[in-house]
Amino acid sequence: MSKKVLVACGAGIATSTVVMNRVENLLKDNGIDASVEQIKIAEAASKQAGADLIVSTTILPTTYSIPAIIATAYISGIGMEELDEEILANLK
Amino acid sequence: MDLVQFIKKDLIWVQTPCQDQTELFAEVSTRAASKDMITDQFLEKLTEREAIFPTGLQLENFGVALPHTDPECVTEQFIAVLTSEAGIPFKQMADANQETTANLIFVLGLNEPHSQLAVLQQLMGAIQNEEHVKALLAAKSADDIIETLSQVVLHLKGEEKL
């Protein structure tokens, strides 16, 4: 079944644009059938139903019923491969 | 579009005397307002956004911050650049309970951020290579910053990351 990933940042601009691109390529390269939606973190609570994973570049204001991963590694460049693995592991 | 097209000489501060976010945001806002690049709301919104969703990033040996705010507050797009040897405290993007001392600050004045993927990737590419960060921090003038960023973009394109 196709999976769904929510990519969130605080302002809904800037950082999530870069992370969105990285996650889309990561899924494609690994043959994972998943759609990716860019959102503001404030929307995550209402959008988590029907999604499988939240990837956020900002602090998580609450807890969610689906896994949520902080993805600032994609911005700083420190720990990017580990983050790739963590995202993939959550979608297998 | 290239990162360098967003860098304006008037919006570069090499070794800013600013010591905290309040001073830094006021300085950038005043200059950008004098060039009619932002709305009256910019400073307030920038400050508010940074408080709720901080943008500090701790690199191995340096700190970086990427403050930005709502697209509605920006009338002409820019990326302001500031360096600070002593550093300016910012809360971290991933965890507001932790601080980083930012030596390199990019204030992003973007009003079409989703169409700026390449520019943002170039910016992240600059941050993600310590040699690039060091070169920017060593800059002695606004021209040095622009020249260094041009080199960074060429380097990134050479790596075919873009």
gemmi code that builds the backbone of each chain (N, CA, C; Angstrom):
import gemmi

chains = {
    "A": [
        ("MET", (0.832, -1.200, 0.000), (0.000, 0.000, 0.000), (0.865, 1.247, 0.000)),
        ("SER", (0.460, 2.232, -0.711), (1.229, 3.471, -0.793), (1.283, 4.177, 0.561)),
        ("LYS", (2.454, 4.681, 0.893), (2.627, 5.372, 2.175), (2.535, 6.882, 1.969)),
        ("LYS", (2.361, 7.583, 3.075), (2.298, 9.032, 2.979), (3.211, 9.676, 4.023)),
        ("VAL", (4.031, 10.617, 3.566), (4.963, 11.315, 4.447), (4.594, 12.798, 4.479)),
        ("LEU", (4.536, 13.353, 5.684), (4.307, 14.789, 5.822), (5.651, 15.448, 6.129)),
        ("VAL", (6.035, 16.415, 5.323), (7.281, 17.152, 5.586), (6.897, 18.527, 6.117)),
        ("ALA", (7.315, 18.805, 7.352), (6.860, 20.029, 8.014), (8.001, 20.935, 8.417)),
        ("CYS", (7.735, 22.228, 8.390), (8.638, 23.171, 9.053), (7.778, 24.238, 9.702)),
        ("GLY", (8.410, 25.138, 10.428), (7.660, 26.109, 11.211), (6.931, 27.119, 10.358)),
        ("ALA", (7.693, 27.796, 9.530), (7.129, 28.869, 8.737), (6.422, 28.346, 7.487)),
        ("GLY", (6.640, 27.062, 7.176), (6.071, 26.533, 5.934), (6.823, 27.059, 4.724)),
        ("ILE", (7.981, 27.661, 4.948), (8.828, 28.132, 3.845), (10.226, 27.578, 4.062)),
        ("ALA", (11.130, 27.951, 3.192), (12.573, 27.692, 3.345), (12.952, 26.245, 3.640)),
        ("THR", (13.117, 25.899, 4.921), (13.772, 24.625, 5.218), (13.000, 23.414, 4.710)),
        ("SER", (11.673, 23.433, 4.797), (10.928, 22.254, 4.356), (11.022, 22.060, 2.842)),
        ("THR", (11.304, 23.131, 2.108), (11.460, 23.018, 0.652), (12.663, 22.142, 0.313)),
        ("VAL", (13.748, 22.356, 1.035), (14.961, 21.570, 0.816), (14.763, 20.121, 1.282)),
        ("VAL", (14.136, 19.974, 2.437), (13.934, 18.633, 2.993), (12.957, 17.825, 2.137)),
        ("MET", (11.936, 18.485, 1.657), (10.947, 17.854, 0.770), (11.657, 17.217, -0.432)),
        ("ASN", (12.524, 17.975, -1.063), (13.269, 17.506, -2.232), (14.135, 16.298, -1.867)),
        ("ARG", (14.812, 16.393, -0.734), (15.688, 15.306, -0.278), (14.870, 14.030, -0.017)),
        ("VAL", (13.725, 14.167, 0.652), (12.909, 13.000, 0.992), (12.316, 12.373, -0.271)),
        ("GLU", (11.861, 13.204, -1.181), (11.307, 12.671, -2.434), (12.343, 11.844, -3.187)),
        ("ASN", (13.572, 12.376, -3.273), (14.639, 11.642, -3.956), (15.010, 10.367, -3.216)),
        ("LEU", (15.019, 10.454, -1.902), (15.360, 9.288, -1.085), (14.372, 8.149, -1.331)),
        ("LEU", (13.089, 8.491, -1.349), (12.053, 7.468, -1.544), (12.140, 6.883, -2.952)),
        ("LYS", (12.342, 7.766, -3.911), (12.441, 7.321, -5.300), (13.633, 6.376, -5.479)),
        ("ASP", (14.790, 6.794, -4.925), (16.012, 5.985, -5.065), (15.872, 4.614, -4.419)),
        ("ASN", (15.006, 4.531, -3.428), (14.861, 3.261, -2.727), (13.597, 2.511, -3.133)),
        ("GLY", (12.972, 2.994, -4.181), (11.798, 2.305, -4.715), (10.628, 2.228, -3.745)),
        ("ILE", (10.494, 3.243, -2.906), (9.378, 3.236, -1.950), (8.201, 4.017, -2.522)),
        ("ASP", (7.073, 3.360, -2.558), (5.869, 3.965, -3.097), (5.244, 4.841, -2.009)),
        ("ALA", (5.506, 6.137, -2.088), (4.975, 7.031, -1.059), (4.760, 8.426, -1.625)),
        ("SER", (3.731, 9.082, -1.127), (3.521, 10.468, -1.518), (4.074, 11.359, -0.405)),
        ("VAL", (4.497, 12.558, -0.785), (5.091, 13.476, 0.180), (4.323, 14.784, 0.119)),
        ("GLU", (3.915, 15.274, 1.283), (3.179, 16.541, 1.319), (3.901, 17.533, 2.226)),
        ("GLN", (4.077, 18.746, 1.720), (4.744, 19.794, 2.489), (3.703, 20.565, 3.302)),
        ("ILE", (3.910, 20.646, 4.596), (2.931, 21.319, 5.467), (3.640, 22.215, 6.486)),
        ("LYS", (2.835, 23.014, 7.179), (3.349, 23.731, 8.351), (3.160, 22.794, 9.537)),
        ("ILE", (4.071, 22.850, 10.486), (4.006, 21.919, 11.614), (2.672, 22.052, 12.356)),
        ("ALA", (2.088, 23.234, 12.358), (0.806, 23.435, 13.043), (-0.313, 22.596, 12.411)),
        ("GLU", (-0.113, 22.189, 11.160), (-1.132, 21.394, 10.472), (-0.965, 19.895, 10.704)),
        ("ALA", (0.154, 19.518, 11.310), (0.487, 18.094, 11.414), (-0.557, 17.306, 12.202)),
        ("ALA", (-1.047, 17.897, 13.282), (-2.001, 17.173, 14.127), (-3.259, 16.786, 13.345)),
        ("SER", (-3.748, 17.717, 12.520), (-4.975, 17.429, 11.787), (-4.730, 16.589, 10.542)),
        ("LYS", (-3.479, 16.526, 10.095), (-3.186, 15.775, 8.871), (-2.572, 14.402, 9.136)),
        ("GLN", (-2.319, 14.068, 10.390), (-1.622, 12.811, 10.662), (-2.474, 11.588, 10.338)),
        ("ALA", (-3.797, 11.720, 10.432), (-4.656, 10.595, 10.065), (-4.474, 10.336, 8.572)),
        ("GLY", (-4.152, 9.122, 8.233), (-3.937, 8.809, 6.827), (-2.497, 8.966, 6.392)),
        ("ALA", (-1.639, 9.460, 7.288), (-0.218, 9.569, 6.969), (0.560, 8.548, 7.792)),
        ("ASP", (1.802, 8.275, 7.358), (2.598, 7.248, 8.023), (3.783, 7.812, 8.794)),
        ("LEU", (4.201, 9.014, 8.426), (5.415, 9.553, 9.037), (5.421, 11.072, 8.907)),
        ("ILE", (5.901, 11.741, 9.973), (6.121, 13.192, 9.924), (7.625, 13.429, 9.946)),
        ("VAL", (8.108, 14.200, 8.991), (9.516, 14.585, 8.970), (9.530, 16.100, 9.146)),
        ("SER", (10.105, 16.564, 10.266), (10.013, 17.989, 10.600), (11.382, 18.637, 10.731)),
        ("THR", (11.502, 19.858, 10.232), (12.743, 20.594, 10.436), (12.644, 21.483, 11.665)),
        ("THR", (11.522, 21.451, 12.308), (11.386, 22.313, 13.483), (10.967, 21.490, 14.695)),
        ("ILE", (10.995, 22.137, 15.842), (10.598, 21.461, 17.062), (9.157, 20.995, 16.956)),
        ("LEU", (8.860, 19.879, 17.589), (7.512, 19.319, 17.519), (6.710, 19.877, 18.685)),
        ("PRO", (5.639, 20.623, 18.393), (4.897, 21.269, 19.471), (4.056, 20.301, 20.302)),
        ("THR", (3.843, 19.094, 19.796), (2.996, 18.143, 20.516), (3.470, 16.736, 20.174)),
        ("THR", (2.783, 15.719, 20.688), (3.111, 14.349, 20.289), (2.051, 13.875, 19.302)),
        ("TYR", (2.448, 12.943, 18.457), (1.569, 12.495, 17.385), (1.326, 10.992, 17.478)),
        ("SER", (0.286, 10.546, 16.791), (-0.036, 9.119, 16.813), (0.796, 8.348, 15.804)),
        ("ILE", (1.507, 9.065, 14.913), (2.397, 8.410, 13.958), (3.837, 8.850, 14.269)),
        ("PRO", (4.831, 8.101, 13.803), (6.215, 8.486, 14.105), (6.540, 9.880, 13.560)),
        ("ALA", (7.313, 10.634, 14.330), (7.744, 11.978, 13.903), (9.258, 12.087, 14.090)),
        ("ILE", (9.926, 12.484, 13.038), (11.389, 12.558, 13.039), (11.830, 14.001, 12.819)),
        ("ILE", (12.808, 14.441, 13.595), (13.402, 15.767, 13.397), (14.490, 15.655, 12.327)),
        ("ALA", (14.409, 16.528, 11.335), (15.275, 16.385, 10.154), (16.226, 17.554, 9.954)),
        ("THR", (16.672, 18.182, 11.029), (17.605, 19.296, 10.844), (18.954, 18.819, 10.290)),
        ("ALA", (19.218, 17.524, 10.355), (20.466, 17.001, 9.766), (20.563, 17.355, 8.284)),
        ("TYR", (19.420, 17.407, 7.617), (19.439, 17.747, 6.190), (19.799, 19.219, 5.960)),
        ("ILE", (19.662, 20.026, 6.988), (20.015, 21.443, 6.861), (21.479, 21.646, 7.260)),
        ("SER", (21.864, 21.058, 8.386), (23.232, 21.253, 8.876), (24.233, 20.365, 8.148)),
        ("GLY", (23.750, 19.265, 7.575), (24.648, 18.334, 6.882), (25.281, 17.320, 7.809)),
        ("ILE", (25.001, 17.420, 9.098), (25.605, 16.492, 10.059), (24.632, 15.349, 10.345)),
        ("GLY", (25.022, 14.128, 9.958), (24.182, 12.956, 10.210), (23.135, 12.711, 9.146)),
        ("MET", (23.398, 13.124, 7.914), (22.393, 12.965, 6.850), (22.119, 11.502, 6.510)),
        ("GLU", (23.178, 10.686, 6.443), (22.983, 9.280, 6.067), (22.169, 8.535, 7.128)),
        ("GLU", (22.484, 8.832, 8.390), (21.728, 8.189, 9.479), (20.248, 8.567, 9.390)),
        ("LEU", (20.016, 9.823, 9.037), (18.632, 10.290, 8.925), (17.926, 9.599, 7.752)),
        ("ASP", (18.630, 9.429, 6.643), (18.075, 8.673, 5.506), (17.594, 7.299, 5.989)),
        ("GLU", (18.487, 6.619, 6.724), (18.187, 5.264, 7.196), (16.971, 5.258, 8.122)),
        ("GLU", (16.918, 6.268, 8.995), (15.809, 6.324, 9.955), (14.473, 6.512, 9.234)),
        ("ILE", (14.478, 7.356, 8.228), (13.243, 7.595, 7.473), (12.834, 6.323, 6.729)),
        ("LEU", (13.800, 5.687, 6.086), (13.502, 4.462, 5.343), (12.967, 3.371, 6.276)),
        ("ALA", (13.605, 3.253, 7.447), (13.194, 2.211, 8.396), (11.743, 2.400, 8.827)),
        ("ASN", (11.300, 3.644, 8.872), (9.926, 3.924, 9.293), (8.896, 3.688, 8.200)),
        ("LEU", (9.377, 3.427, 6.996), (8.439, 3.253, 5.883), (8.461, 1.840, 5.325)),
        ("LYS", (9.220, 0.957, 5.996), (9.287, -0.419, 5.484), (8.253, -1.294, 6.159)),
    ],
    "B": [
        ("MET", (17.969, 30.505, -10.957), (18.380, 31.531, -9.999), (19.545, 31.024, -9.152)),
        ("ASP", (20.464, 31.923, -8.892), (21.582, 31.585, -8.029), (21.488, 32.371, -6.727)),
        ("LEU", (22.035, 31.761, -5.705), (22.096, 32.379, -4.380), (22.630, 33.817, -4.446)),
        ("VAL", (23.668, 34.009, -5.235), (24.349, 35.303, -5.264), (23.416, 36.441, -5.709)),
        ("GLN", (22.413, 36.107, -6.524), (21.474, 37.139, -6.974), (20.629, 37.703, -5.823)),
        ("PHE", (20.574, 36.978, -4.727), (19.781, 37.428, -3.579), (20.626, 38.204, -2.570)),
        ("ILE", (21.924, 38.192, -2.782), (22.834, 38.844, -1.840), (23.062, 40.286, -2.283)),
        ("LYS", (22.707, 41.217, -1.399), (22.877, 42.640, -1.708), (24.002, 43.193, -0.841)),
        ("LYS", (24.848, 43.972, -1.470), (25.997, 44.518, -0.746), (25.583, 45.298, 0.506)),
        ("ASP", (24.471, 46.007, 0.395), (23.991, 46.813, 1.532), (23.471, 45.959, 2.682)),
        ("LEU", (23.229, 44.691, 2.400), (22.661, 43.813, 3.430), (23.672, 42.745, 3.849)),
        ("ILE", (24.921, 43.181, 3.943), (25.994, 42.310, 4.442), (26.686, 43.052, 5.582)),
        ("TRP", (26.861, 42.365, 6.681), (27.576, 42.932, 7.821), (28.738, 41.999, 8.165)),
        ("VAL", (29.931, 42.433, 7.865), (31.103, 41.638, 8.208), (31.513, 41.992, 9.633)),
        ("GLN", (31.578, 40.976, 10.468), (31.881, 41.161, 11.900), (30.971, 42.229, 12.511)),
        ("THR", (29.699, 41.910, 12.518), (28.710, 42.835, 13.081), (28.988, 43.099, 14.563)),
        ("PRO", (28.828, 44.356, 14.992), (28.971, 44.631, 16.420), (27.747, 44.174, 17.231)),
        ("CYS", (26.680, 43.761, 16.547), (25.474, 43.305, 17.258), (25.829, 42.157, 18.208)),
        ("GLN", (25.192, 42.201, 19.376), (25.502, 41.167, 20.371), (24.343, 40.224, 20.626)),
        ("ASP", (23.159, 40.608, 20.208), (22.037, 39.696, 20.422), (21.048, 39.798, 19.255)),
        ("GLN", (20.052, 38.915, 19.300), (19.064, 38.857, 18.221), (18.308, 40.162, 18.045)),
        ("THR", (17.961, 40.786, 19.164), (17.180, 42.010, 19.094), (17.907, 43.074, 18.285)),
        ("GLU", (19.184, 43.263, 18.605), (19.983, 44.251, 17.880), (20.123, 43.864, 16.415)),
        ("LEU", (20.403, 42.582, 16.192), (20.646, 42.097, 14.834), (19.395, 42.250, 13.953)),
        ("PHE", (18.250, 41.835, 14.495), (17.011, 41.920, 13.708), (16.663, 43.376, 13.414)),
        ("ALA", (16.904, 44.260, 14.403), (16.602, 45.681, 14.218), (17.502, 46.268, 13.134)),
        ("GLU", (18.773, 45.893, 13.168), (19.748, 46.398, 12.203), (19.347, 45.989, 10.772)),
        ("VAL", (19.060, 44.721, 10.593), (18.703, 44.222, 9.254), (17.388, 44.855, 8.789)),
        ("SER", (16.425, 44.934, 9.695), (15.113, 45.490, 9.331), (15.205, 46.951, 8.934)),
        ("THR", (15.996, 47.708, 9.695), (16.132, 49.136, 9.404), (16.728, 49.339, 8.013)),
        ("ARG", (17.772, 48.559, 7.712), (18.437, 48.696, 6.417), (17.505, 48.247, 5.280)),
        ("ALA", (16.832, 47.116, 5.481), (15.945, 46.600, 4.427), (14.758, 47.549, 4.216)),
        ("ALA", (14.273, 48.150, 5.315), (13.147, 49.086, 5.205), (13.573, 50.331, 4.428)),
        ("SER", (14.816, 50.760, 4.642), (15.299, 51.968, 3.945), (15.402, 51.725, 2.446)),
        ("LYS", (15.451, 50.463, 2.044), (15.512, 50.101, 0.620), (14.138, 49.656, 0.099)),
        ("ASP", (13.101, 49.841, 0.947), (11.734, 49.446, 0.568), (11.618, 47.968, 0.206)),
        ("MET", (12.314, 47.107, 0.946), (12.291, 45.680, 0.624), (11.342, 44.880, 1.511)),
        ("ILE", (10.877, 45.518, 2.592), (10.025, 44.809, 3.549), (8.845, 45.686, 3.952)),
        ("THR", (7.852, 45.042, 4.588), (6.717, 45.809, 5.101), (6.992, 46.183, 6.567)),
        ("ASP", (6.122, 47.016, 7.121), (6.272, 47.451, 8.522), (6.197, 46.281, 9.500)),
        ("GLN", (5.595, 45.186, 9.038), (5.388, 44.027, 9.908), (6.638, 43.161, 10.082)),
        ("PHE", (7.598, 43.345, 9.197), (8.728, 42.415, 9.108), (9.419, 42.136, 10.446)),
        ("LEU", (9.829, 43.203, 11.122), (10.610, 43.031, 12.356), (9.815, 42.268, 13.418)),
        ("GLU", (8.579, 42.671, 13.595), (7.740, 42.015, 14.594), (7.551, 40.539, 14.265)),
        ("LYS", (7.252, 40.247, 12.995), (7.005, 38.864, 12.571), (8.273, 38.008, 12.626)),
        ("LEU", (9.393, 38.609, 12.266), (10.663, 37.890, 12.299), (10.998, 37.474, 13.735)),
        ("THR", (10.809, 38.431, 14.647), (11.095, 38.191, 16.065), (10.178, 37.120, 16.631)),
        ("GLU", (8.897, 37.230, 16.265), (7.890, 36.289, 16.750), (8.192, 34.873, 16.245)),
        ("ARG", (8.502, 34.782, 14.946), (8.762, 33.474, 14.337), (9.981, 32.806, 14.950)),
        ("GLU", (11.003, 33.599, 15.186), (12.232, 33.046, 15.762), (11.988, 32.536, 17.185)),
        ("ALA", (11.084, 33.217, 17.902), (10.787, 32.805, 19.273), (10.047, 31.461, 19.280)),
        ("ILE", (9.132, 31.273, 18.332), (8.333, 30.036, 18.296), (9.089, 28.916, 17.591)),
        ("PHE", (9.661, 29.239, 16.442), (10.393, 28.245, 15.649), (11.829, 28.727, 15.433)),
        ("PRO", (12.691, 28.474, 16.421), (14.063, 28.990, 16.317), (14.820, 28.357, 15.148)),
        ("THR", (15.887, 29.025, 14.710), (16.586, 28.589, 13.493), (18.086, 28.383, 13.676)),
        ("GLY", (18.546, 28.272, 14.919), (19.979, 28.041, 15.140), (20.369, 26.618, 14.787)),
        ("LEU", (21.547, 26.474, 14.194), (22.069, 25.150, 13.844), (23.477, 25.027, 14.397)),
        ("GLN", (23.722, 23.964, 15.131), (25.064, 23.751, 15.654), (25.844, 22.870, 14.686)),
        ("LEU", (26.889, 23.449, 14.086), (27.778, 22.655, 13.240), (28.902, 22.129, 14.137)),
        ("GLU", (29.811, 21.377, 13.540), (30.874, 20.805, 14.355), (31.656, 21.883, 15.121)),
        ("ASN", (32.093, 22.907, 14.396), (32.931, 23.927, 15.028), (32.334, 25.334, 15.023)),
        ("PHE", (31.204, 25.481, 14.391), (30.599, 26.807, 14.282), (29.098, 26.720, 14.523)),
        ("GLY", (28.498, 27.909, 14.668), (27.048, 27.971, 14.750), (26.521, 28.814, 13.601)),
        ("VAL", (25.345, 28.427, 13.103), (24.719, 29.147, 12.001), (23.264, 29.396, 12.390)),
        ("ALA", (22.678, 30.477, 11.883), (21.239, 30.699, 12.088), (20.632, 31.196, 10.789)),
        ("LEU", (19.381, 30.811, 10.570), (18.669, 31.161, 9.330), (17.321, 31.802, 9.623)),
        ("PRO", (17.309, 32.941, 10.331), (16.018, 33.548, 10.652), (15.238, 33.921, 9.386)),
        ("HIS", (13.936, 33.727, 9.438), (13.090, 34.104, 8.296), (11.658, 34.242, 8.777)),
        ("THR", (10.827, 34.808, 7.932), (9.440, 34.987, 8.364), (8.480, 34.918, 7.190)),
        ("ASP", (7.245, 35.300, 7.448), (6.187, 35.148, 6.444), (6.495, 35.872, 5.141)),
        ("PRO", (6.197, 35.227, 4.017), (6.446, 35.832, 2.706), (5.745, 37.183, 2.531)),
        ("GLU", (4.614, 37.373, 3.215), (3.838, 38.610, 3.061), (4.623, 39.847, 3.514)),
        ("CYS", (5.631, 39.617, 4.361), (6.386, 40.751, 4.918), (7.528, 41.197, 4.020)),
        ("VAL", (7.727, 40.489, 2.914), (8.865, 40.787, 2.040), (8.359, 41.296, 0.698)),
        ("THR", (8.776, 42.500, 0.332), (8.337, 43.049, -0.955), (9.382, 42.835, -2.043)),
        ("GLU", (10.669, 42.851, -1.648), (11.724, 42.521, -2.608), (12.640, 41.496, -1.953)),
        ("GLN", (12.861, 40.383, -2.632), (13.572, 39.281, -1.992), (15.054, 39.584, -1.765)),
        ("PHE", (15.552, 39.095, -0.634), (16.969, 39.275, -0.293), (17.406, 38.190, 0.676)),
        ("ILE", (18.699, 37.992, 0.749), (19.280, 37.179, 1.821), (20.378, 38.029, 2.445)),
        ("ALA", (20.150, 38.455, 3.685), (21.150, 39.262, 4.391), (22.184, 38.322, 5.013)),
        ("VAL", (23.436, 38.755, 5.022), (24.516, 37.929, 5.567), (25.217, 38.689, 6.680)),
        ("LEU", (25.403, 38.037, 7.817), (26.143, 38.646, 8.914), (27.155, 37.645, 9.453)),
        ("THR", (28.352, 38.151, 9.746), (29.319, 37.290, 10.424), (29.611, 37.889, 11.793)),
        ("SER", (29.968, 37.029, 12.732), (30.278, 37.472, 14.093), (31.265, 36.491, 14.702)),
        ("GLU", (32.453, 36.980, 14.984), (33.454, 36.079, 15.554), (33.036, 35.621, 16.946)),
        ("ALA", (32.523, 36.549, 17.742), (32.101, 36.198, 19.105), (30.833, 35.353, 19.068)),
        ("GLY", (30.017, 35.559, 18.054), (28.785, 34.781, 17.922), (27.607, 35.439, 18.612)),
        ("ILE", (26.431, 35.119, 18.122), (25.188, 35.657, 18.663), (24.315, 34.467, 19.063)),
        ("PRO", (23.805, 34.481, 20.278), (23.042, 33.308, 20.741), (21.714, 33.127, 19.999)),
        ("PHE", (21.480, 31.924, 19.554), (20.208, 31.526, 18.951), (19.778, 30.201, 19.574)),
        ("LYS", (18.486, 30.016, 19.714), (18.001, 28.698, 20.128), (18.086, 27.753, 18.936)),
        ("GLN", (18.222, 26.483, 19.220), (18.399, 25.527, 18.129), (17.083, 25.121, 17.459)),
        ("MET", (17.193, 24.920, 16.166), (16.055, 24.543, 15.333), (15.366, 23.262, 15.827)),
        ("ALA", (16.175, 22.310, 16.232), (15.611, 21.010, 16.605), (15.175, 20.940, 18.060)),
        ("ASP", (15.683, 21.848, 18.886), (15.408, 21.762, 20.314), (15.602, 23.140, 20.948)),
        ("ALA", (14.491, 23.799, 21.261), (14.548, 25.174, 21.754), (15.198, 25.277, 23.135)),
        ("ASN", (15.402, 24.122, 23.799), (16.066, 24.158, 25.101), (17.578, 24.260, 24.972)),
        ("GLN", (18.060, 24.110, 23.758), (19.502, 24.209, 23.544), (19.821, 25.453, 22.724)),
        ("GLU", (20.980, 26.037, 23.065), (21.401, 27.233, 22.342), (22.603, 26.949, 21.470)),
        ("THR", (22.746, 27.743, 20.456), (23.959, 27.716, 19.665), (24.428, 29.155, 19.535)),
        ("THR", (25.731, 29.337, 19.416), (26.265, 30.679, 19.216), (26.560, 30.829, 17.740)),
        ("ALA", (25.748, 31.611, 17.067), (25.836, 31.694, 15.607), (26.941, 32.651, 15.176)),
        ("ASN", (27.882, 32.132, 14.406), (28.957, 32.950, 13.831), (28.587, 33.454, 12.449)),
        ("LEU", (27.635, 32.756, 11.843), (27.223, 33.085, 10.486), (25.690, 33.101, 10.483)),
        ("ILE", (25.124, 34.231, 10.080), (23.667, 34.366, 10.110), (23.186, 34.800, 8.727)),
        ("PHE", (22.232, 34.058, 8.207), (21.586, 34.423, 6.951), (20.133, 34.771, 7.277)),
        ("VAL", (19.755, 36.019, 7.088), (18.347, 36.389, 7.281), (17.673, 36.263, 5.911)),
        ("LEU", (16.717, 35.338, 5.834), (16.099, 35.033, 4.549), (14.861, 35.897, 4.331)),
        ("GLY", (14.951, 36.799, 3.390), (13.793, 37.618, 3.022), (13.250, 37.070, 1.719)),
        ("LEU", (12.414, 36.059, 1.832), (11.907, 35.389, 0.621), (10.394, 35.524, 0.562)),
        ("ASN", (9.871, 35.790, -0.613), (8.407, 35.800, -0.721), (7.876, 34.735, -1.682)),
        ("GLU", (8.768, 34.004, -2.322), (8.344, 32.851, -3.124), (9.230, 31.668, -2.774)),
        ("PRO", (9.259, 31.302, -1.508), (10.254, 30.312, -1.071), (10.166, 28.974, -1.799)),
        ("HIS", (8.950, 28.571, -2.160), (8.817, 27.246, -2.765), (9.420, 27.179, -4.159)),
        ("SER", (9.585, 28.336, -4.776), (10.198, 28.325, -6.100), (11.706, 28.556, -6.016)),
        ("GLN", (12.223, 28.606, -4.786), (13.644, 28.915, -4.615), (14.452, 27.706, -4.181)),
        ("LEU", (14.059, 26.521, -4.631), (14.756, 25.311, -4.183), (16.261, 25.396, -4.443)),
        ("ALA", (16.641, 25.777, -5.656), (18.068, 25.806, -6.000), (18.828, 26.772, -5.097)),
        ("VAL", (18.232, 27.947, -4.849), (18.877, 28.950, -4.002), (19.050, 28.415, -2.579)),
        ("LEU", (17.999, 27.787, -2.080), (18.066, 27.243, -0.724), (19.060, 26.089, -0.644)),
        ("GLN", (19.107, 25.283, -1.701), (20.075, 24.177, -1.712), (21.505, 24.710, -1.737)),
        ("GLN", (21.703, 25.794, -2.464), (23.041, 26.396, -2.496), (23.414, 26.924, -1.112)),
        ("LEU", (22.432, 27.516, -0.444), (22.673, 28.044, 0.902), (23.021, 26.912, 1.866)),
        ("MET", (22.246, 25.829, 1.816), (22.525, 24.676, 2.690), (23.872, 24.065, 2.317)),
        ("GLY", (24.171, 24.047, 1.025), (25.451, 23.512, 0.567), (26.615, 24.309, 1.153)),
        ("ALA", (26.425, 25.626, 1.253), (27.459, 26.487, 1.835), (27.659, 26.155, 3.307)),
        ("ILE", (26.547, 25.939, 4.008), (26.611, 25.662, 5.442), (27.231, 24.292, 5.714)),
        ("GLN", (26.941, 23.352, 4.810), (27.298, 21.956, 5.072), (28.765, 21.622, 4.805)),
        ("ASN", (29.518, 22.583, 4.311), (30.937, 22.342, 4.054), (31.742, 23.303, 4.918)),
        ("GLU", (32.489, 22.744, 5.866), (33.194, 23.609, 6.822), (34.180, 24.565, 6.155)),
        ("GLU", (34.752, 24.131, 5.030), (35.689, 25.010, 4.328), (34.962, 26.272, 3.833)),
        ("HIS", (33.732, 26.087, 3.355), (32.941, 27.235, 2.891), (32.616, 28.163, 4.060)),
        ("VAL", (32.225, 27.574, 5.181), (31.883, 28.377, 6.361), (33.104, 29.169, 6.820)),
        ("LYS", (34.240, 28.497, 6.857), (35.479, 29.171, 7.281), (35.820, 30.331, 6.356)),
        ("ALA", (35.658, 30.103, 5.047), (35.980, 31.153, 4.073), (35.057, 32.356, 4.275)),
        ("LEU", (33.782, 32.097, 4.545), (32.843, 33.203, 4.770), (33.194, 33.962, 6.045)),
        ("LEU", (33.571, 33.217, 7.077), (33.900, 33.865, 8.348), (35.208, 34.650, 8.258)),
        ("ALA", (36.064, 34.275, 7.328), (37.342, 34.975, 7.161), (37.195, 36.232, 6.310)),
        ("ALA", (36.033, 36.420, 5.698), (35.826, 37.560, 4.793), (36.056, 38.876, 5.532)),
        ("LYS", (36.708, 39.801, 4.823), (37.033, 41.092, 5.444), (36.096, 42.208, 4.969)),
        ("SER", (35.322, 41.910, 3.934), (34.455, 42.959, 3.385), (33.229, 42.317, 2.735)),
        ("ALA", (32.255, 43.158, 2.428), (31.054, 42.671, 1.749), (31.424, 42.059, 0.397)),
        ("ASP", (32.385, 42.677, -0.277), (32.817, 42.124, -1.570), (33.406, 40.728, -1.398)),
        ("ASP", (34.164, 40.531, -0.316), (34.719, 39.198, -0.020), (33.608, 38.163, 0.134)),
        ("ILE", (32.544, 38.561, 0.828), (31.420, 37.641, 1.064), (30.790, 37.248, -0.272)),
        ("ILE", (30.558, 38.239, -1.108), (29.920, 37.964, -2.406), (30.824, 37.076, -3.256)),
        ("GLU", (32.111, 37.392, -3.263), (33.072, 36.597, -4.031), (33.116, 35.145, -3.501)),
        ("THR", (33.147, 35.011, -2.189), (33.205, 33.670, -1.596), (31.953, 32.872, -1.933)),
        ("LEU", (30.789, 33.515, -1.834), (29.546, 32.798, -2.149), (29.500, 32.417, -3.631)),
        ("SER", (30.039, 33.263, -4.496), (30.100, 32.917, -5.919), (30.943, 31.656, -6.112)),
        ("GLN", (32.072, 31.607, -5.388), (32.947, 30.434, -5.466), (32.237, 29.180, -4.939)),
        ("VAL", (31.489, 29.362, -3.860), (30.759, 28.234, -3.264), (29.759, 27.666, -4.279)),
        ("VAL", (29.037, 28.559, -4.937), (28.040, 28.122, -5.916), (28.718, 27.373, -7.068)),
        ("LEU", (29.851, 27.908, -7.522), (30.587, 27.225, -8.596), (31.035, 25.841, -8.151)),
        ("HIS", (31.532, 25.788, -6.925), (31.999, 24.521, -6.363), (30.859, 23.502, -6.278)),
        ("LEU", (29.709, 23.963, -5.795), (28.556, 23.058, -5.657), (28.088, 22.567, -7.016)),
        ("LYS", (28.105, 23.465, -7.994), (27.684, 23.059, -9.337), (28.679, 22.053, -9.906)),
        ("GLY", (29.957, 22.265, -9.574), (31.000, 21.337, -10.011), (30.805, 19.956, -9.436)),
        ("GLU", (30.268, 19.916, -8.216), (30.017, 18.620, -7.581), (28.763, 17.953, -8.123)),
        ("GLU", (28.084, 18.671, -8.989), (26.843, 18.186, -9.590), (25.796, 17.815, -8.560)),
        ("LYS", (25.835, 18.571, -7.483), (24.809, 18.343, -6.466), (23.538, 19.096, -6.839)),
        ("LEU", (23.685, 20.005, -7.796), (22.519, 20.833, -8.123), (22.034, 20.557, -9.528)),
    ],
}
model = gemmi.Model(1)
for chain_id, residues in chains.items():
    chain = gemmi.Chain(chain_id)
    for i, (resn, *xyz) in enumerate(residues, 1):
        res = gemmi.Residue()
        res.name, res.seqid = resn, gemmi.SeqId(i, " ")
        for name, pos in zip(("N", "CA", "C"), xyz):
            atom = gemmi.Atom()
            atom.name, atom.element = name, gemmi.Element(name[0])
            atom.pos, atom.b_iso = gemmi.Position(*pos), 0.0
            res.add_atom(atom)
        chain.add_residue(res)
    model.add_chain(chain)
structure = gemmi.Structure()
structure.add_model(model)
structure.setup_entities()
